[in-house]
Amino acid sequence: MATLRKAWAFFKRDLLIDLSYKLSFAFQALDLLMAVAAFFFLARIIGRAPFRSYEPFPFILVGMAVNGYMTTALACFSQAIRGSQPIGTLKAVLATRTSPLSFMLLSSTYPFARAAFDAALYLAGGAMFGVSLARANVPGALLLFLLSVLVFGSIGVLSATFTLVFKRGDPFLWLFGGLSWLLGGVYYPIEVLPRFLYYAAQLLPITHALNGMRAAILLGAGNRELLPHIAVLAGFAVIGVPASLLAFHFGLRRAMKMGTLSHY
Amino acid sequence: MAQAAVSVRNLKKTFTAGRLLRLVLKQPPARRGTRALEDVSFDVHPGEGLAIVGPNGAGKTTLMEILAALLLPTVGAAYVFGHDVVAEAATVRRLGLVGYCPWATDTFYPRLTGSQNLYFFALLHDLTAAQAGRRVGELLDILKIESIASKPVQQCSEGIRQRFALARALLADPPVLLLDEPTKNLDPLFQAEIRRWLREEIVERRGKTLILATHNLEEAESVCDRVAILDRGRLRAIGTPAEVRREARAGDLTGVLRWAAAEAAD
């Protein structure tokens, strides 16, 4: 119950801050819908030639929605730390009955909710342009989604640890954010990549998240067909979650030892 | 003898640059660390007020942050009601044993109002929504910031933010209060009022343990039972103001600080 109250407190804090920039809040949603429209018209240039078994526009639409959510999972923990250092609230929060790990994890409630809202907007925008989600395997997509959030969240926690210890120059965000965008198949199928990059793409969790989500949402693929993607993401999660929590524990200790908790 | 509310044992804190950074900067051994605290030991009993008095750079804030479980000591230990603030930091936090008011006043979300900020921190202290609302209301009233609490914090003066910081430290009604220069930005009239309130209400009536870091000698004497003189990380004297004056053979606490500085220089 106390954790739920705290989660609500963090959510409300970020919502109030976001709403205090009223125009920005509205324009971000509008921007997103315009991006959907732009990609719809861009997809018409490509025509109706299928990307694997997908039409180009739904392929890109799901790519954008999933990539947006995964980018949030990747960046939100680090932003929770980074955002609270210059305004001096990090120590103030850690002086309450809230553990550092809870602070970081609960700070993600609003960003995740916002990303879900954005993903829903992408899909609603897609529906406006004729994308049908009637065949979607919803349980399969949800499972893939949860596993993907765990994997990207664990990379996000590593990124937050890096921010806590080294302040800037986060390689995790660069590596997984940048490379995922380039190699993960957000806007184009990875089959168009040169062979060595195609194999490199197989090592990225987003490749499996996107392939699985597209299959589940657009083709209505059954759980058996989704299993390879589920297995790979579960593997990443099993290693990533404990490793990232351990890294955060040691990173926090180091910052508290060096007295650099609120440095930025 | 009753358990000390706060117990500090041979506390040392040296700030060092990371090994890699030292290697890159080729720092000689002598410059490899800044000693903030050197073998500091003292006890504070429940319901007692102790003022940590010292010039800038004496190590007051370092000591407060170690007691608030926000900074790890290099050597030594500190306990709050018997709980080690390093090994049992989670317990100290969970039990809400310590309320900390940092010296910096820019420790709020600037776009939220004062009451929104306090309400947020109250929920992080495990208060229910109803308790949080009541407690925030009480503290806004006590600290006379009700009328300004609906303004975004970024529109408030330093003095008002200082009052919000003081209110935040009191939200969970902790048994130990660590106040780091809590009145430095307040006007003289309100300073006097807050000091009286801290002494009469917080220490004497509610029996809270208070550790107050300050440069202000008048504040130290008026709020606390004992003073500890800290200079360049060393505890030079501790006792009632009269005892400390006697030890330093000084007529007032300013004289004591001069004596402590001379001792430190020797």
Contacts between the chains, C-beta under 8 A, distances in Angstrom:
chain1	res1	chain2	res2	distance
A	2	B	126	5.0
A	5	B	123	5.4
A	5	B	126	7.7
A	5	B	128	7.1
A	5	B	129	7.1
A	6	B	123	6.1
A	6	B	124	6.0
A	6	B	126	8.0
A	8	B	123	7.4
A	9	B	119	7.9
A	9	B	120	5.3
A	9	B	123	3.8
A	9	B	124	6.2
A	12	B	120	7.4
A	13	B	109	6.5
A	13	B	112	6.8
A	13	B	116	7.8
A	13	B	120	5.1
A	16	B	111	7.7
A	16	B	112	5.9
A	16	B	116	6.3
A	17	B	109	6.5
A	17	B	111	5.2
A	17	B	112	6.7
A	20	B	111	4.6
A	20	B	112	7.9
A	20	B	152	7.6
A	87	B	106	6.5
A	87	B	107	7.4
A	87	B	108	7.5
A	87	B	109	6.7
A	87	B	110	6.4
A	88	B	102	7.6
A	88	B	104	5.5
A	88	B	106	4.9
A	88	B	107	4.0
A	88	B	108	8.0
A	89	B	107	5.8
A	89	B	108	6.8
A	89	B	109	6.3
A	91	B	65	7.7
A	91	B	70	5.4
A	91	B	102	6.4
A	91	B	107	7.0
A	92	B	102	7.0
A	92	B	107	4.5
A	92	B	108	7.6
A	92	B	121	7.0
A	92	B	168	6.9
A	93	B	121	7.7
A	93	B	124	6.3
A	94	B	69	8.0
A	94	B	70	6.0
A	94	B	93	8.0
A	95	B	68	5.4
A	95	B	69	7.9
A	95	B	70	6.5
A	95	B	98	7.3
A	95	B	99	7.9
A	95	B	100	4.3
A	95	B	102	7.9
A	96	B	93	7.6
A	96	B	121	6.0
A	96	B	124	4.0
A	96	B	125	5.1
A	96	B	172	7.6
A	97	B	93	5.6
A	97	B	94	5.8
A	97	B	96	5.2
A	97	B	124	6.6
A	97	B	125	5.2
A	97	B	126	4.9
A	97	B	172	7.0
A	98	B	93	7.6
A	98	B	124	4.5
A	99	B	90	6.2
A	99	B	93	6.6
A	253	B	72	6.9
A	256	B	70	6.8
A	256	B	71	5.7
A	256	B	72	4.8
A	257	B	71	8.0
A	257	B	72	4.5
A	258	B	15	7.0
A	258	B	16	7.4
A	258	B	18	7.0
A	259	B	13	8.0
A	259	B	15	5.4
A	259	B	62	7.6
A	259	B	65	7.7
A	259	B	71	5.5
A	261	B	70	6.5
A	261	B	71	7.4
